[in-house]
Amino acid sequence: MGVAVAVHLDRPSPDVAVHADARRALHSLAAMTVVAHRPDRDDYHRSAFGAAWTDAVSVTGGHNGCDTRNDILSRDLSDVTVGPVRSCPTAVLTGEFRSPYTGATVVFRRDRSALSVQIDHIVPLSLSWDLGAWSWPAERRVEFANDPANLVAVDAASNQAKSDGEPAVWMPPLRAFHCRYAIAFVAVADTYRLAVDAASRRVLTEVLDSC
């Protein structure tokens, strides 16, 4: 099951399109289940979402011969060179991109600086677990973890700083990206029928109202 609303995080959108997407996100957000606080579950394990970056999923990009990480690198990086690796015959070997979270330009080289570029779950896995994914079938969790609509290439420092934070405790340092981040977060959470904590709902509403 993939997210029905395609949010292209790797390219700027005209203000009018962002505004329209924000209106739709506000409508979706208003209908989502709200919990007073993020549940404090202590039973999350990454393994509950399957092997990292598997290609064996039915979401966009699944069964295309390349693992999910390489799919996202190929989508989000520019000026790339490609070559075969064990998990992908057309893996990105080098490239660069402007991190949407900071605006900084990041150079990627698989042989030297692969960890400088990380793939972030916009709705973090452990957050999704706390807000409802704990009750999902295993297959649904694997699809969620590999759904391109919930993934974006970012700089390593931002990904580490975000950790599993919900919008109430973390938003991208680059304020210019807040609208598209909020739109994507709501689209994913709504499609997968996740709840949202009250504080994050307030933050998302404020951002979307400003778009």
C-alpha positions in Angstrom: 0.0 0.0 0.0 1.6 3.3 -1.1 0.7 6.8 -0.3 -1.8 8.1 -2.7 -0.6 11.7 -2.7 2.7 12.0 -4.5 4.8 14.7 -2.7 7.9 15.5 -4.8 10.4 16.5 -2.1 13.3 16.8 -4.5 12.0 19.7 -6.6 10.6 23.1 -5.8 6.8 23.6 -6.5 5.1 26.8 -7.4 3.6 28.6 -4.5 0.1 28.0 -5.8 0.6 24.3 -5.8 2.1 24.3 -2.3 -0.9 26.3 -1.1 -3.3 23.8 -2.7 -1.5 20.9 -1.2 -1.5 22.6 2.2 -5.2 23.1 2.0 -5.7 19.4 1.3 -3.4 18.5 4.1 -5.3 20.7 6.6 -8.5 18.9 5.6 -6.8 15.5 6.2 -5.3 16.6 9.4 -8.6 17.8 10.8 -10.0 14.3 10.3 -7.1 12.3 11.8 -7.3 10.7 15.2 -5.7 12.8 17.9 -4.1 11.6 21.1 -3.3 13.9 23.9 0.4 12.8 24.1 2.7 10.5 22.1 2.2 7.1 23.7 5.3 6.0 25.7 5.6 2.5 24.3 8.8 0.6 25.1 8.4 -2.4 22.8 9.6 -0.9 19.5 12.2 -2.9 17.5 13.5 -1.9 14.0 13.2 -5.6 13.0 9.4 -5.2 13.3 9.6 -3.3 10.0 11.5 -6.0 8.2 15.0 -6.0 6.6 16.2 -2.4 5.9 15.7 -1.2 2.3 14.3 -4.4 0.9 13.1 -4.5 -2.7 10.5 -7.1 -1.9 7.6 -4.8 -1.5 4.5 -3.7 -3.4 4.9 0.0 -3.0 6.4 2.2 -5.7 9.8 1.0 -6.7 9.3 -2.5 -5.3 10.6 -5.5 -7.3 12.6 -3.2 -9.7 15.9 -4.9 -9.0 17.3 -2.1 -6.8 17.0 -1.8 -3.0 15.0 1.1 -1.6 18.0 3.2 -0.5 19.4 3.2 -4.0 16.0 4.1 -5.4 15.8 7.2 -3.2 19.4 8.2 -4.0 18.6 7.9 -7.7 15.5 10.0 -7.2 17.0 12.8 -5.0 20.6 13.2 -6.1 21.8 15.0 -9.3 24.9 14.8 -11.4 25.1 11.1 -10.6 27.2 8.3 -11.9 25.9 4.8 -11.6 27.3 1.3 -11.5 26.5 -2.2 -10.3 26.6 -3.3 -6.6 25.2 -6.4 -5.0 21.8 -4.9 -4.3 21.3 -2.8 -7.4 22.7 -2.9 -11.0 22.4 0.8 -11.4 23.4 2.1 -8.0 24.4 5.7 -7.5 28.2 5.8 -7.1 28.6 9.6 -7.0 26.4 12.6 -6.9 25.3 15.7 -5.0 22.2 17.3 -3.7 20.9 20.2 -1.7 19.7 18.8 1.6 16.0 19.8 2.0 16.4 20.0 5.8 19.3 22.5 5.8 19.8 23.8 2.3 23.4 22.7 2.4 25.0 21.1 -0.6 26.2 17.5 0.1 28.6 15.5 -2.1 28.1 11.7 -2.1 30.7 9.2 -3.0 29.9 5.6 -2.3 33.6 4.7 -1.7 34.4 7.5 0.7 31.5 9.5 2.0 28.4 7.2 1.7 27.3 8.1 5.2 27.2 11.8 4.5 23.8 11.2 2.8 21.2 9.4 4.8 17.6 8.4 4.0 15.1 9.8 6.4 11.7 8.4 7.2 9.6 11.6 7.3 7.2 9.8 9.7 9.8 7.9 11.8 9.4 4.2 12.2 9.4 4.3 16.0 6.9 7.2 16.0 4.6 5.3 13.7 4.9 2.3 16.1 3.8 4.4 19.0 0.9 5.9 17.0 -0.6 2.7 15.7 1.9 0.7 13.6 2.4 -1.7 16.5 -1.0 -3.3 15.6 -0.3 -3.6 11.9 0.4 -6.8 10.0 4.1 -7.3 9.4 3.7 -6.8 5.6 2.1 -3.4 6.1 5.0 -2.3 8.3 7.6 -3.4 5.7 5.7 -1.4 3.0 5.6 1.6 5.3 9.3 1.5 5.9 10.1 1.4 2.2 7.4 3.7 0.8 9.1 6.4 -1.2 6.5 8.9 -0.2 7.8 8.6 3.3 11.5 8.8 2.4 13.9 11.6 1.5 17.6 11.9 1.2 19.1 14.3 3.7 22.4 15.3 5.3 23.5 13.0 8.0 23.6 15.6 10.8 20.0 16.6 10.3 18.9 12.9 10.3 20.7 12.3 13.5 19.3 15.4 15.1 15.8 14.5 14.2 16.1 10.9 15.5 12.5 9.8 16.0 11.1 13.2 16.8 7.5 14.1 16.1 6.8 17.6 14.6 6.1 19.0 18.1 9.8 18.4 19.0 11.6 18.6 15.6 11.1 20.4 12.3 13.7 20.9 9.6 16.2 23.7 10.4 15.4 25.2 7.0 12.1 27.0 7.5 11.5 27.3 3.8 11.0 23.6 3.7 8.5 23.5 6.6 5.4 23.6 4.3 6.5 20.7 2.1 7.6 18.7 5.2 4.3 19.2 6.9 2.4 18.3 3.7 4.4 15.1 3.3 4.1 14.2 7.0 0.3 14.5 6.9 -0.1 12.7 3.6 1.8 9.7 5.0 0.2 9.6 8.4 -3.3 10.0 6.9 -2.8 7.3 4.2 -1.6 4.8 6.8 -4.3 5.8 9.2 -1.9 6.9 12.0 -2.9 9.0 14.9 -1.2 12.3 15.6 -0.4 13.8 19.0 -2.1 17.0 20.0 1.1 19.1 20.2 2.2 18.0 16.7 -1.2 18.6 15.3 -0.9 22.2 16.5 2.5 22.6 14.9 1.4 21.1 11.6 -1.7 23.2 11.6 0.3 26.4 12.1 2.7 25.5 9.4 0.0 24.5 6.9 -2.0 27.7 7.6 1.1 29.7 6.7 1.7 28.0 3.3 
